[in-house]
Amino acid sequence: MDQETKNGITLKMTEIGPEKYKGLCLNPKDIPPDDLDDEILAQMIYEAGIFYEMEKNRR
């Protein structure tokens, strides 16, 4: 098992095969939030609302 730190995030890596690793993050609270996911989700919700209103008005 190896420990590796990149960008302040510590991973404990276990080799499970040739050039294949399984990892465990030892400090997940230090991972910065992924704002892009929030933006994509907000866009999806907005578009779903538009399609809902279009269908509601068709009837």
Long-range contacts (C-beta under 8 A, 24 or more apart in sequence): none
